Amino acid sequence: MGDITEELANHFEAIDHMTEMFLSYKMKVLETTHGDSPFRMNPTKFHILKTVFRHEPCMVMDIARKLQLSSGATTIALNQLEEDGLIVRLRSEEDRRTVRTMLSEQGRRLLVETMQARNRLIKEMLEPLTGEEREQLFRIVGKISAQLERKIHSKSDKI
């Protein structure tokens, strides 16, 4: 039993180390790509930009629901993104209470550059793997992600 516990601890340590290395390398790539960016970017704002890009024009509640954020947190992040000139808000002519969010040209450019840097990061990260190993990795990651998503959305499962 002790061997299994130690083996699991070693596996978790390996996953933690890989995660730390991935995040450190990701930050290095982003710093190299964007240097001293004037934007106050964080992972939440980046995910908001990606969500707006994929579903534009979209409303605050749509963004909050997709990213599982409170409407208050979403509004604060959107205010900052708007101040930075990365998004624009458009009021509906039919119903002034309805506000849709879109990327500005500057926001679209930043997102495209960041996605290109991310693609380089992934390509470099996967360089040591063969094509078959990459397929296996993505198949395994997909299974794990699907399991976690089911558990997150399940009412009966306890985390």
Residue pairs with C-beta under 8 A, 6 or more apart in sequence:
22 125
25 121
25 124
25 125
26 118
26 121
29 117
29 118
29 120
29 121
30 114
30 117
32 117
33 113
33 114
33 116
33 117
34 110
34 113
34 114
34 117
38 84
39 84
39 86
39 110
40 80
40 84
44 67
44 69
44 73
44 77
45 77
45 80
45 81
46 114
47 67
48 63
48 67
48 74
48 77
48 78
48 81
49 81
49 86
49 87
49 103
49 107
49 110
49 111
50 111
51 58
51 63
51 66
51 67
52 58
52 63
52 87
52 101
52 102
52 103
52 107
53 103
53 108
53 111
55 62
55 66
56 100
56 101
56 102
56 103
57 90
57 100
57 101
57 102
58 100
58 101
59 98
59 99
59 100
59 101
60 71
60 74
60 75
60 78
60 99
60 101
61 71
63 69
63 74
63 78
63 101
64 70
64 71
64 73
64 74
67 74
69 77
78 87
78 89
78 101
81 87
81 107
82 88
82 89
85 104
85 106
85 107
86 103
86 104
86 106
86 107
86 110
87 101
87 102
87 103
87 104
87 107
88 101
88 102
88 103
88 104
89 99
89 100
89 101
89 102
90 99
90 100
90 101
90 102
91 98
91 99
92 98
92 99
92 100
103 111
126 134
126 137
129 137
150 157
151 157
151 159
152 159
